[in-house]
Amino acid sequence: MKKLLLTLSIAMLSATAYAAETDLSAKWDALDMNTDGVISKEEAAANPEVASNWDEIDLNKDGSVDTQEFVDFYSK
């Protein structure tokens, strides 16, 4: 019984992680409007959360956010 509960708990955590990853992927796709693999400050303006946290998300201060910066921000 304990093994079954552990297995179910792991499965639920995996499903939750997958759902979060899917949501993040959808958010990225909505923001990267020109599909160039980065989010520009102009594209970020479409999402108030990203726009208001721009300086924190754009870690290397190159004026665009790549996927790693995006994932790092939302992984906090």
Helices and strands as residue ranges (DSSP letters): H 2-31, E 38-40, H 41-44, H 48-52, H 54-57, E 64-66, H 67-74
